[in-house]
Amino acid sequence: MTAEAVKIDESSVRKLLGAANPDAALLYIFISSGNQPEMAEQVLHISGSRLGVATATLRQLGLWPEERKSIIQPGERPAYSETDVLDAMERDQSFRGLYQEIQRMLGRNLNTEELKIILGFTRYLGLSTDVIQLLVSFCCGRARQRGTNRRPSLRTIEKEAYLWAENGIDTVEEASAYIQNQNFRNSRLHRLMEILQIRGRFLTQAEEKYAQSWLDLGFEDGVIAMAYERTCLNTGGLNWAYMNKILQRWAREGLTTQEAVRNGDSKQLPKGASGQLGEAELEAIQRVLREG
């Protein structure tokens, strides 16, 4: 095993912290030190299944040495016929078991058009039965998290399947890592919504983009709470654009903890100032008012 000096850039650190996967962080340090990935299981004493998820996590974060490749085949998507479906149901025991399990998961019988979609998962995307079941389970869980009792449609599941395919997610390890990362991401967003006192609704697409960018910057919950408090005091409520300007400034100056924010702001205030409004906050207010 080699132990070359490792320098991890800020972006990679944020990605690793955001993934909250210790095995992935350890594996990244290991390969960044000049070691071969195939040595990791023996040297790091990580089981094969844990190593697979760690590897998949690094690939999804863009931190794996190899480039991830889409598993979608070139050309137009094939159009399957009713005959193709009937033939698969009759001759392919694996397909027959798969669609029966999906029917159980969705709580209803599937029609011919829906069976054509599933056939595309297996034949065109080349996804295994286990991966497809994880895909359907993930989509059902996401629907529940969004507060609906309705099961997802096959069209919704198909969109997610092609997203997986575009990102090279075609193994159980890749799928498990993706689902783990998405669940962790959702829990962080839920925590942030509590800080912002957003209840009884979901974030809009624009709001979620703001929220995710703040989490990706590596802020402590307390720092986001401080930015929210200042936003409410200075603008009279939650103003996403204004709050974003505060957090972006803090990020540029490396103020990602509550103590760092307090110390950084106190250094920038002129002597005798109250500390209620910093220069950056005043500039942000003026800019937001002009733009809004």
ZAPAKE-987762 format. One record per residue (C-alpha): residue in three letters; x, y, z. Coordinates in steps of 0.02 Angstrom, whole numbers, padded with zeros to 5 digits, always signed. Each point is the difference from the previous one (the first is absolute). Layout:
N
ALAXYZ...
//
This chain:
292
MET+00000+00000+00000THR+00063+00173-00044ALA-00032+00158+00101GLU+00033+00147-00113ALA-00046+00174+00060VAL-00181+00036-00039LYS-00074+00171-00028ILE-00190+00000-00014ASP-00077+00153-00080GLU-00145+00089+00084SER-00127-00059-00128SER+00045-00183+00029VAL-00007+00022+00188ARG-00175+00071-00013LYS-00056-00143-00110LEU+00070-00130+00120LEU-00077+00084+00153GLY-00165+00017-00091ALA-00003-00186-00042ALA+00022-00046+00185ASN+00080-00166-00048PRO+00158-00034+00105ASP+00048-00147-00110ALA-00003+00111-00155ALA+00107+00132+00085LEU+00126-00131+00057LEU+00005-00079-00174TYR+00026+00170-00081ILE+00149+00037+00113PHE+00068-00175-00036ILE-00004+00016-00190SER+00056+00183+00006SER+00155-00060+00093GLY+00055-00098-00153ASN-00074-00169+00045GLN-00091-00115-00120PRO-00188-00017+00031GLU+00008-00190-00009MET+00110+00001+00158ALA-00129+00094+00103GLU-00100-00147+00066GLN+00153-00086+00073VAL+00093+00154+00062LEU-00148+00098+00068HIS-00091-00154+00068ILE-00162+00052-00084SER-00118-00138-00054GLY-00038-00022-00184SER-00178+00066+00015ARG+00055+00156+00097LEU+00140+00029-00124GLY-00122-00013-00144VAL-00113+00133+00074ALA+00150+00111+00040THR+00063-00016-00178ALA-00173+00039-00069THR-00012+00153+00112LEU+00165+00069-00064ARG-00054-00029-00179GLN-00161+00096+00030LEU+00099+00141+00079GLY+00117+00006-00149LEU+00148-00047+00111TRP+00043-00169-00075PRO+00151-00011-00116GLU-00102-00079-00140GLU-00127+00101-00095ARG-00179-00056+00022LYS-00083-00049-00162SER-00183+00001-00046ILE-00073-00174-00027ILE-00128+00066-00125GLN+00035-00073-00170PRO+00021+00118-00149GLY-00147+00023-00117GLU-00186+00013+00026ARG-00089-00096+00137PRO-00073-00162-00067ALA-00189-00014-00013TYR-00060-00164+00074SER-00159-00081-00063GLU-00136-00098+00087THR+00076-00156-00077ASP+00168+00040+00082VAL-00087+00013+00168LEU-00098-00162-00021ASP+00157-00090-00056ALA+00097+00063+00152MET-00141-00049+00118GLU-00004-00175-00074ARG+00184-00037-00025ASP+00093+00109+00126GLN-00028-00061+00177SER+00105+00143+00071PHE-00109+00130-00087ARG-00158-00087+00058GLY+00059+00003+00179LEU+00054+00181-00016TYR-00163+00072-00062GLN-00097-00101+00130GLU+00109+00074+00137ILE-00023+00176-00070GLN-00188-00027-00002ARG+00011-00048+00184MET+00105+00154+00040LEU-00119+00117-00092GLY-00156-00086+00065ARG-00084-00023-00170ASN+00007-00097-00162LEU+00105+00071-00141ASN-00066+00027-00175THR+00089-00043-00162GLU+00074+00174-00023GLU+00074-00006+00174LEU+00072-00172-00033LYS+00086+00071-00154ILE+00085+00128+00112ILE+00064-00138+00115LEU+00061-00097-00151GLY+00100+00154-00048PHE+00081+00000+00173THR+00065-00177-00025ARG+00038-00005-00186TYR+00049+00178-00047LEU+00073+00066+00163GLY+00065-00171+00051LEU-00051+00021+00182SER-00005-00155+00108THR-00155-00057+00093ASP+00075+00053+00166VAL+00043+00175-00062ILE-00174+00024-00075GLN-00081-00050+00164LEU+00110+00126+00092LEU-00051+00130-00129VAL-00186-00031+00027SER+00021-00004+00189PHE+00094+00166-00005CYS-00136+00083-00105CYS-00136-00064+00118GLY+00096+00065+00151ARG+00025+00169-00081ALA-00187+00013-00032ARG-00035-00035+00184GLN+00127+00132+00052ARG-00092+00126-00106GLY-00158-00033+00098THR-00101-00096-00129ASN-00082-00168+00023ARG-00001-00032-00186ARG+00129-00120-00070PRO+00110+00069-00139SER-00047-00032-00180LEU+00109-00105-00114ARG+00036+00159-00099THR+00070+00081+00157ILE+00103-00154+00037GLU+00060-00002-00180LYS+00065+00179+00015GLU+00099-00050+00155ALA+00065-00156-00088TYR+00072+00104-00142LEU+00076+00120+00125TRP+00088-00149+00080ALA+00055-00062-00170GLU+00072+00169-00048ASN+00102-00003+00161GLY+00061-00178-00022ILE-00101-00071+00144ASP-00022-00182-00052THR+00055-00105+00148VAL-00074-00033+00171GLU+00148+00090+00080GLU-00022+00153-00111ALA-00188+00003+00032SER+00021-00022+00188ALA+00127+00141+00009TYR-00112+00115-00103ILE-00151-00036+00110GLN+00102+00026+00158ASN+00064+00167-00065GLN-00174+00056-00052ASN-00074-00047+00168PHE+00137+00094+00092ARG-00026+00150-00115ASN-00187-00001+00037SER+00029-00009+00187ARG+00116+00152-00010LEU-00129+00096-00102HIS-00134-00044+00128ARG+00113+00064+00140LEU+00031+00160-00096MET-00188+00024-00025GLU-00022-00011+00188ILE+00132+00135+00024LEU-00092+00110-00125GLN-00166-00041+00085ILE-00076-00066-00161ARG-00142-00117+00046GLY-00148-00076-00087ARG+00073+00010-00176PHE+00146-00055-00106LEU+00137+00110-00069THR-00024+00069-00174GLN+00130-00045-00130ALA+00084+00170+00017GLU+00000-00009+00191GLU+00073-00176-00002LYS+00139+00061-00115TYR+00045+00135+00125ALA-00011-00120+00148GLN+00107-00135-00081SER+00133+00127-00049TRP+00013+00054+00183LEU+00017-00178+00060ASP+00133-00035-00133LEU+00101+00146+00068GLY+00025-00098+00162PHE-00085+00117+00123GLU-00046-00055+00175ASP-00186+00005+00040GLY+00035+00140+00123VAL+00079+00109-00135ILE-00152-00019-00111ALA-00108+00044+00150MET+00105+00158+00026ALA-00022+00050-00182TYR-00187-00030+00013GLU-00013+00106+00157ARG+00095+00143-00081THR-00107-00013-00155CYS-00161+00012+00101LEU+00064+00146+00104ASN+00063+00096-00149THR-00137-00035-00128GLY-00151-00044+00108GLY-00009-00183-00051LEU+00079-00140-00099ASN+00076+00074-00158TRP+00091-00138-00093ALA+00104+00114-00112TYR+00056+00107+00147MET+00041-00149+00110ASN+00097-00078-00144LYS+00109+00155-00015ILE+00043-00009+00185LEU+00047-00184-00008GLN+00098+00019-00162ARG+00103+00139+00080TRP+00034-00105+00153ALA+00051-00146-00111ARG+00122+00108-00099GLU+00080+00056+00163GLY+00006-00177+00070LEU-00125+00037+00139THR-00087-00169+00013THR-00018-00012+00190GLN-00095+00111+00122GLU+00160+00053+00087ALA+00082+00043-00165VAL-00149+00106-00051ARG+00001+00095+00165ASN+00187+00031-00009GLY-00002+00043-00184ASP-00143+00123+00016SER+00074+00085+00153LYS+00162+00032-00094GLN-00092+00082-00146LEU-00109+00117+00103PRO+00063+00178+00027LYS+00047+00052+00175GLY-00153+00039+00106ALA-00123-00085-00118SER-00143-00097+00077GLY+00027-00156-00102GLN-00182-00008-00050LEU+00030+00030-00186GLY+00165-00034-00087GLU+00054+00086-00159ALA-00033-00154-00104GLU-00176-00015+00070LEU-00038+00181-00042GLU+00064-00023-00177ALA-00102-00159-00018ILE-00159+00086+00059GLN+00022+00140-00124ARG+00035-00120-00142VAL-00148-00113+00042LEU-00117+00150+00011ARG+00060+00062-00169GLU-00021-00171-00081GLY-00166-00039+00085
//
